[in-house]
Amino acid sequence: MRLLAKFSLIFVVVFGVGLSAAAYLFYAQLQSNAREQVLYNAKLMMETALAMRGYTTDQVAPALTAAAAEVPGRANSASDDVFRELCAKHGIGVAKVFRPERIPAFAATEIFNRLRRKYPEYSYKEAAPNPTNPRDRALDWEEDLIKGFKGQPEMTLVDGERETPLGRSLFLAQPLRAAKSCLPCHSTPSNAPEEMIKLYGPANGFGWQENDIIAAQIVSVPVSVPVQMAGRAFHHLLLSLLLVGIATLLVLDLVLYFVVIRPVTIFARQADDISKGHLDVPELAVGGRDEISVLAAAFNRMHRSVTAALKLLEREEEPVPPAGSAPQGHSG
């Protein structure tokens, strides 16, 4: 096997071992990074939902209140009067007509449902053990999360994985507390808007106390999403490393050929010629102080030494005339 082929084989083996070790380490890191990226996206979505809740409370609800107040000819009922008195007691303006769109939880869920059209993997829920809207009813594992938040008030954010019928799912959750603005509708059924009772009934969504943890804001995404993200990044990384390895091997082979292989080949050819008695081969060019130049200078010295030694041997092998003999071509 030629020297260049041996070098290439050694490089491929060493690079392959290094690539395998790097792939093992990188894959775990890429999975961790993908998981953190998914949780970061989930956190952004949660903050978006919270912003939507705040917008609904601060701007949508007052606008609906003002619009309802401008409706002429609306008869006032006893429940409306009680409701207005309760709102006035707490300094809160609430519309006489109940509209789900003015409820922060309803608005946040609806805006997230629109967001899911572009990000269908993510799901959002404001899970509550005692919700007004039945779609917000907490499942068993969601109730466990809420109990955990109640038992550890210092815990403000938690993430984890759980098994689902469709596979493992990653979730991010944080507690939701009852604000003062929630109490007019959720303290007792008698204080709630009549339209709200007609829509959802008087059995659920009441008895809330200010600052109590009444729900958990949960964003869920299948574990397959970060796994696929890590897989794509891993394949791109491997492809990039392979391309870099191939390019590096080609460059090293070219450098090795011109710096080592080609000079050594010339050395070998001239040494072979000298061994066959061809002493008139030209000396090697010597330039620089690297190992190849030192070898070329040593080879030239050896060439000169071998040439001189062979010439000396040739002179020693020439026949010597006998002593006293007359030179040929003279007569006595």
C-alpha positions as CSV (number, residue, x, y, z in Angstrom):
1,M,0.0,0.0,0.0
2,R,1.4,3.4,-0.9
3,L,2.2,6.0,1.7
4,L,-0.5,8.4,0.6
5,A,-3.1,5.6,0.8
6,K,-1.9,4.6,4.3
7,F,-2.0,8.2,5.5
8,S,-5.6,8.6,4.1
9,L,-6.7,5.4,5.8
10,I,-5.2,6.4,9.1
11,F,-6.9,9.8,8.8
12,V,-10.3,8.2,8.0
13,V,-10.1,5.9,10.9
14,V,-9.0,8.6,13.4
15,F,-11.6,11.0,12.0
16,G,-14.3,8.3,12.2
17,V,-13.6,7.6,15.8
18,G,-13.6,11.3,16.7
19,L,-16.8,11.8,14.8
20,S,-18.5,9.0,16.6
21,A,-17.5,10.4,20.0
22,A,-18.6,13.9,19.0
23,A,-21.9,12.6,17.6
24,Y,-22.6,10.8,20.9
25,L,-21.9,13.9,22.9
26,F,-23.6,16.3,20.5
27,Y,-26.8,14.4,20.2
28,A,-27.5,14.5,23.9
29,Q,-26.7,18.2,23.9
30,L,-28.9,18.9,20.9
31,Q,-31.7,17.1,22.5
32,S,-31.3,19.2,25.6
33,N,-31.1,22.4,23.6
34,A,-34.2,21.4,21.6
35,R,-36.1,20.7,24.8
36,E,-35.1,24.1,26.2
37,Q,-36.2,25.8,22.9
38,V,-39.6,24.2,23.0
39,L,-40.0,25.2,26.7
40,Y,-38.9,28.7,25.7
41,N,-41.5,28.8,23.0
42,A,-44.1,27.6,25.4
43,K,-43.2,30.3,27.9
44,L,-43.5,32.9,25.2
45,M,-47.0,31.6,24.4
46,M,-47.9,31.7,28.0
47,E,-46.8,35.3,28.3
48,T,-48.8,36.1,25.1
49,A,-51.9,34.6,26.7
50,L,-51.2,36.6,29.9
51,A,-50.9,39.7,27.8
52,M,-54.1,38.9,26.1
53,R,-55.8,38.5,29.5
54,G,-54.5,41.9,30.6
55,Y,-55.6,43.5,27.4
56,T,-59.1,42.0,27.8
57,T,-59.4,43.2,31.4
58,D,-58.0,46.7,30.8
59,Q,-59.5,47.6,27.4
60,V,-62.0,45.1,26.0
61,A,-64.1,44.8,29.1
62,P,-64.4,48.6,29.7
63,A,-65.2,49.1,26.0
64,L,-68.0,46.5,26.2
65,T,-69.3,48.1,29.4
66,A,-69.4,51.5,27.7
67,A,-71.2,50.0,24.7
68,A,-73.7,48.2,26.8
69,A,-74.4,51.4,28.8
70,E,-75.3,53.2,25.6
71,V,-78.0,50.7,24.6
72,P,-81.3,52.5,24.9
73,G,-84.5,50.9,26.3
74,R,-82.9,48.1,28.3
75,A,-84.9,47.3,31.4
76,N,-83.2,47.0,34.7
77,S,-83.8,44.0,36.8
78,A,-83.2,43.4,40.5
79,S,-80.2,41.2,39.8
80,D,-78.7,44.0,37.6
81,D,-79.1,46.5,40.5
82,V,-77.4,44.1,42.9
83,F,-74.7,43.4,40.5
84,R,-74.1,47.1,39.9
85,E,-74.0,47.8,43.6
86,L,-71.4,45.0,44.1
87,C,-69.3,46.3,41.3
88,A,-69.5,49.9,42.6
89,K,-68.5,48.6,46.1
90,H,-65.3,47.2,44.6
91,G,-64.7,50.1,42.2
92,I,-65.2,47.9,39.1
93,G,-67.3,48.7,36.1
94,V,-69.0,45.7,34.7
95,A,-71.4,45.4,31.8
96,K,-75.0,44.6,32.4
97,V,-74.9,42.1,29.6
98,F,-72.6,39.2,30.0
99,R,-70.3,38.5,27.1
100,P,-67.8,35.6,27.2
101,E,-65.4,37.7,25.1
102,R,-64.8,40.1,28.0
103,I,-63.6,37.2,30.2
104,P,-59.8,37.0,30.2
105,A,-59.6,33.2,30.3
106,F,-62.0,33.0,27.3
107,A,-60.1,35.6,25.3
108,A,-56.7,34.0,26.0
109,T,-57.9,30.5,25.0
110,E,-59.5,31.8,21.9
111,I,-56.4,33.7,20.8
112,F,-54.3,30.7,21.4
113,N,-56.7,28.5,19.3
114,R,-56.0,30.9,16.5
115,L,-52.3,30.6,17.1
116,R,-52.5,26.8,16.9
117,R,-53.4,27.1,13.2
118,K,-49.8,27.9,12.6
119,Y,-48.4,25.9,15.5
120,P,-50.7,22.9,15.8
121,E,-48.3,20.9,18.0
122,Y,-48.8,23.3,21.0
123,S,-51.9,23.2,23.1
124,Y,-53.1,25.7,25.7
125,K,-55.4,25.3,28.6
126,E,-56.3,27.2,31.8
127,A,-57.2,24.1,33.8
128,A,-59.4,24.7,36.9
129,P,-60.9,22.3,39.4
130,N,-63.9,24.6,39.6
131,P,-64.3,26.4,36.2
132,T,-67.2,28.4,34.9
133,N,-66.7,27.0,31.4
134,P,-66.7,23.2,31.2
135,R,-64.0,23.1,28.6
136,D,-61.6,24.4,31.3
137,R,-62.3,21.5,33.7
138,A,-59.0,20.1,35.0
139,L,-58.0,16.5,34.4
140,D,-56.5,14.3,37.1
141,W,-52.9,15.2,36.4
142,E,-53.8,18.9,36.0
143,E,-55.5,18.8,39.4
144,D,-52.3,17.3,40.9
145,L,-50.4,20.3,39.4
146,I,-52.8,22.7,41.0
147,K,-52.6,21.0,44.3
148,G,-48.8,21.2,44.0
149,F,-49.0,24.9,43.4
150,K,-51.2,25.4,46.4
151,G,-49.0,23.3,48.6
152,Q,-45.9,25.1,47.5
153,P,-46.8,28.8,47.0
154,E,-43.1,29.6,46.2
155,M,-43.3,27.3,43.1
156,T,-44.2,29.6,40.2
157,L,-43.2,27.6,37.1
158,V,-42.9,23.8,36.6
159,D,-42.1,21.7,33.5
160,G,-42.2,17.9,33.0
161,E,-43.2,15.0,30.9
162,R,-46.2,12.7,31.0
163,E,-47.7,9.8,29.2
164,T,-50.6,10.3,26.9
165,P,-52.5,8.0,24.5
166,L,-50.6,9.6,21.6
167,G,-47.2,9.3,23.3
168,R,-45.1,11.3,25.8
169,S,-45.9,14.9,26.1
170,L,-43.9,17.9,27.5
171,F,-45.7,20.5,29.5
172,L,-45.0,23.9,31.1
173,A,-47.3,25.2,33.8
174,Q,-47.7,28.1,36.2
175,P,-50.4,29.0,38.7
176,L,-53.2,31.5,38.1
177,R,-54.6,33.4,41.0
178,A,-58.0,35.0,41.4
179,A,-57.8,38.8,41.0
180,K,-60.1,41.3,42.5
181,S,-61.7,41.9,39.2
182,C,-62.8,38.2,39.1
183,L,-64.8,38.3,42.3
184,P,-68.0,40.1,41.0
185,C,-68.7,37.1,38.7
186,H,-67.2,34.3,40.8
187,S,-68.0,35.0,44.4
188,T,-71.6,33.7,44.6
189,P,-74.2,32.8,41.9
190,S,-76.5,35.5,43.2
191,N,-74.0,38.2,42.4
192,A,-73.1,36.8,39.0
193,P,-74.7,38.2,35.8
194,E,-77.9,36.6,34.9
195,E,-76.7,35.9,31.4
196,M,-73.7,34.1,32.8
197,I,-75.9,31.8,34.9
198,K,-78.1,31.1,31.9
199,L,-75.0,30.2,29.8
200,Y,-73.0,28.1,32.3
201,G,-75.3,27.4,35.2
202,P,-75.0,28.1,38.9
203,A,-73.1,24.9,39.9
204,N,-69.5,25.8,39.0
205,G,-67.1,28.7,39.0
206,F,-68.1,30.2,42.3
207,G,-66.6,30.6,45.8
208,W,-63.4,32.1,44.7
209,Q,-61.3,34.2,47.1
210,E,-58.9,36.9,46.1
211,N,-55.4,35.7,45.5
212,D,-56.4,32.1,45.7
213,I,-54.9,29.7,43.2
214,I,-57.9,28.8,41.1
215,A,-56.3,27.4,37.9
216,A,-53.1,26.4,36.2
217,Q,-51.9,27.9,32.9
218,I,-50.6,24.9,30.9
219,V,-48.9,24.7,27.5
220,S,-48.3,21.1,26.2
221,V,-46.4,19.8,23.3
222,P,-45.5,16.2,22.2
223,V,-42.0,15.1,23.1
224,S,-41.6,14.1,19.5
225,V,-41.3,17.8,18.6
226,P,-38.0,18.5,20.4
227,V,-36.8,15.0,19.3
228,Q,-37.4,15.9,15.7
229,M,-35.8,19.3,16.1
230,A,-32.7,17.6,17.7
231,G,-32.7,15.0,14.9
232,R,-32.7,17.6,12.1
233,A,-30.0,19.6,13.8
234,F,-28.0,16.4,14.4
235,H,-28.2,15.3,10.7
236,H,-27.2,18.8,9.6
237,L,-24.2,18.8,12.0
238,L,-23.1,15.3,10.9
239,L,-23.3,16.3,7.2
240,S,-21.3,19.5,7.9
241,L,-18.7,17.5,9.8
242,L,-18.4,14.9,7.0
243,L,-18.0,17.6,4.4
244,V,-15.4,19.3,6.5
245,G,-13.6,16.0,7.0
246,I,-13.6,15.2,3.3
247,A,-12.3,18.7,2.4
248,T,-9.6,18.4,5.1
249,L,-8.5,15.0,3.8
250,L,-8.2,16.3,0.3
251,V,-6.2,19.3,1.4
252,L,-3.9,17.2,3.6
253,D,-3.4,14.7,0.8
254,L,-2.3,17.5,-1.6
255,V,0.0,19.0,1.0
256,L,1.4,15.5,1.9
257,Y,1.9,14.7,-1.8
258,F,3.8,17.9,-2.7
259,V,5.7,18.2,0.6
260,V,6.6,14.6,1.4
261,I,5.5,12.0,-1.2
262,R,6.9,13.8,-4.3
263,P,10.3,14.5,-2.8
264,V,10.6,11.0,-1.3
265,T,9.6,9.5,-4.7
266,I,12.5,11.5,-6.3
267,F,14.9,10.3,-3.6
268,A,13.9,6.7,-4.2
269,R,14.2,7.0,-8.0
270,Q,17.7,8.5,-7.7
271,A,18.8,6.0,-5.1
272,D,17.7,3.2,-7.4
273,D,19.6,4.8,-10.3
274,I,22.7,5.1,-8.2
275,S,22.4,1.5,-7.0
276,K,22.5,0.5,-10.7
277,G,25.7,2.4,-11.3
278,H,24.3,5.5,-12.8
279,L,26.4,8.0,-11.0
280,D,25.7,11.0,-13.2
281,V,22.3,11.7,-11.8
282,P,21.9,15.4,-10.8
283,E,21.9,16.3,-7.1
284,L,18.7,17.1,-5.4
285,A,17.6,20.7,-4.9
286,V,17.9,21.8,-1.3
287,G,15.8,24.7,0.0
288,G,14.8,25.4,3.5
289,R,15.6,23.8,6.8
290,D,12.8,21.3,7.2
291,E,13.3,17.6,7.5
292,I,12.9,17.0,3.8
293,S,15.6,19.6,3.0
294,V,17.9,18.0,5.6
295,L,17.2,14.6,4.0
296,A,18.0,16.0,0.5
297,A,21.3,17.5,1.7
298,A,22.2,14.2,3.4
299,F,21.3,12.3,0.2
300,N,23.5,14.6,-1.9
301,R,26.4,14.1,0.5
302,M,25.8,10.3,0.3
303,H,25.7,10.6,-3.5
304,R,29.0,12.4,-3.6
305,S,30.6,10.0,-1.2
306,V,29.4,7.0,-3.1
307,T,30.6,8.5,-6.4
308,A,34.0,9.2,-4.9
309,A,34.3,5.8,-3.4
310,L,33.4,4.1,-6.6
311,K,35.9,6.1,-8.6
312,L,38.6,5.3,-6.0
313,L,37.8,1.6,-6.4
314,E,38.0,1.9,-10.1
315,R,41.4,3.4,-9.9
316,E,42.6,0.7,-7.5
317,E,41.4,-2.0,-9.8
318,E,43.4,-0.7,-12.8
319,P,46.5,-3.1,-13.6
320,V,49.9,-1.7,-12.5
321,P,52.8,-2.3,-15.0
322,P,55.8,-4.6,-13.8
323,A,58.8,-2.8,-12.4
324,G,61.8,-2.4,-14.9
325,S,59.7,-3.2,-17.9
326,A,60.3,-0.9,-20.8
327,P,57.5,1.1,-22.1
328,Q,55.9,-0.3,-25.2
329,G,56.9,1.3,-28.5
330,H,60.7,1.6,-27.9
331,S,63.4,-0.7,-29.2
332,G,66.7,-1.5,-27.5
